[in-house]
């Protein structure tokens, strides 16, 4: 398997609209997180800012009454995600910063896994993927319905949007026997 896979326009448009309408309903529970991640790799000149999060699955256990939203997304994915360890939605608000600055690079968890990121809106606020020498090896721009799948051992990070009002993504960590 390639280390980084990108699929465009795989999530059903009606599903995306339904999900976005739910997430922007006054009753949907968002939780404040002071940072997106710790700066565990000591990158210099990162731009770290807060985000809002909603956890669907934590430590392989359902953590949300809205689990059907995640199930709707999973139906449209180009691959099957076995053994979901954690799944959440990240909402990053617009913040003014240099377009090449990013949040704290990190690894989601230190066990063998894959990452699936589903972009829920068109936005700026790229995802940065790094090699072990802290060099950017890929930069992925948010596009509504885009799916990014990569090995969980990659150091990666988000960036807050500058032009768009927000950036919203599903972040799903999973293990799968169908991937090496």
C-alpha positions in Angstrom: 0.0 0.0 0.0 1.2 3.5 -0.7 2.0 5.4 2.5 -0.4 8.3 1.7 -3.6 7.9 -0.3 -6.0 10.7 -1.3 -9.5 10.1 -2.7 -11.7 13.0 -3.9 -15.5 13.2 -4.0 -16.1 9.8 -2.4 -18.4 11.0 0.4 -22.0 11.4 -0.7 -23.0 15.0 -1.1 -26.3 14.5 0.8 -24.5 12.8 3.7 -22.0 15.8 3.9 -24.9 18.3 4.0 -26.7 16.3 6.6 -23.6 16.1 8.8 -22.7 19.8 8.4 -26.2 20.8 9.3 -26.0 18.7 12.4 -22.6 20.0 13.4 -23.8 23.6 13.1 -27.0 23.1 15.0 -27.1 24.9 18.4 -27.6 21.5 20.2 -24.5 19.7 18.9 -22.0 19.3 21.7 -18.5 20.7 20.9 -15.8 20.6 23.5 -12.9 23.1 23.9 -9.4 21.9 23.5 -6.7 24.5 24.3 -4.3 23.0 21.7 -4.5 20.7 18.8 -1.5 18.6 20.0 1.6 18.8 22.2 4.9 19.8 20.5 6.5 16.4 21.2 9.0 16.6 18.4 10.2 20.1 19.3 9.5 21.7 16.0 10.5 25.4 16.0 8.1 28.2 14.9 4.9 26.3 15.1 1.6 28.2 15.4 -0.6 26.5 18.0 -4.1 27.6 18.6 -7.3 26.1 20.2 -9.9 23.9 18.5 -13.2 22.4 19.3 -13.6 18.6 19.4 -16.4 16.0 19.5 -15.3 12.4 20.3 -17.3 9.6 18.7 -15.0 6.7 19.7 -12.3 6.8 22.4 -10.2 3.8 23.3 -12.3 1.6 21.0 -15.5 2.5 22.9 -18.5 4.5 21.6 -18.4 7.9 23.3 -21.2 9.8 21.5 -24.9 9.6 21.1 -24.3 10.8 17.5 -22.4 7.6 16.5 -24.8 7.2 13.5 -23.0 10.2 11.9 -19.7 8.3 11.9 -21.5 5.3 10.5 -22.9 7.4 7.7 -19.3 8.5 6.8 -17.9 5.0 7.0 -20.4 3.7 4.4 -18.9 6.0 1.7 -15.3 5.4 2.4 -13.3 3.7 -0.4 -11.8 1.2 2.1 -13.2 -0.7 5.1 -11.9 0.5 8.4 -11.5 -2.4 10.8 -11.0 -1.9 14.5 -11.6 1.8 15.0 -9.6 2.9 18.0 -10.6 6.5 18.1 -12.7 8.8 16.0 -13.4 12.5 16.5 -14.3 15.6 14.6 -12.0 18.6 14.9 -13.3 22.1 14.3 -10.6 24.7 13.8 -11.7 28.3 13.6 -10.2 31.0 11.4 -7.0 32.5 12.8 -4.6 35.0 11.3 -1.1 33.5 10.8 1.4 33.0 8.1 0.1 30.5 5.5 3.2 28.2 5.9 2.8 28.0 9.7 1.2 25.0 11.2 0.1 23.5 14.5 2.2 21.2 16.6 3.3 18.2 14.6 2.5 14.9 16.3 1.7 11.2 16.1 -1.8 10.4 17.2 -0.9 7.2 19.1 2.1 5.0 19.5 0.7 1.7 18.3 0.5 0.4 14.8 -2.4 2.1 13.1 -3.7 4.0 10.1 -5.3 7.4 9.9 -8.3 8.4 7.9 -9.1 12.1 7.6 -12.3 13.1 6.0 -12.6 16.8 5.1 -16.1 18.1 5.6 -15.8 21.5 4.1 -13.9 23.4 1.4 -11.3 25.4 3.3 -7.7 26.5 3.6 -5.8 25.1 6.6 -3.7 22.3 5.1 -2.7 19.1 6.6 1.1 18.8 6.7 2.9 15.4 6.6 6.6 15.1 7.6 9.4 12.6 7.4 11.6 11.6 10.4 13.9 14.5 9.5 11.1 17.0 10.1 10.9 17.8 6.4 7.4 18.3 4.8 6.8 15.4 2.4 3.2 16.2 1.6 0.7 19.0 2.1 -3.0 18.2 1.6 -5.5 21.0 1.2 -9.0 20.5 2.6 -11.7 19.8 0.0 -15.2 18.9 0.9 -15.6 15.1 0.5 -11.8 14.5 0.2 -10.4 11.5 2.1 -6.8 11.2 3.2 -5.5 7.8 4.4 -2.0 7.4 5.7 0.2 5.3 8.0 -0.2 6.4 11.6 3.6 6.5 12.1 3.8 9.7 10.0 4.4 12.9 12.0 1.6 15.2 10.8 -0.4 18.3 11.8 -3.1 20.6 10.8 -3.2 24.3 10.3 -5.9 26.8 11.1 -7.6 28.4 8.2 -6.7 32.0 7.3 -9.3 32.8 4.6 -12.1 30.4 5.5 -14.2 30.8 8.6 -13.4 27.3 9.8 -11.9 23.9 8.9 -13.8 20.8 10.0 -12.6 17.2 9.6 -13.2 13.7 10.8 -10.0 12.1 12.3 -10.3 8.3 12.5 -7.5 6.1 13.9 -7.9 2.4 13.0 -6.1 -0.9 12.6 -6.8 -3.1 9.7 -5.6 -6.5 8.5 -6.2 -5.4 4.9 -3.2 -2.9 5.2 0.4 -3.8 5.9 
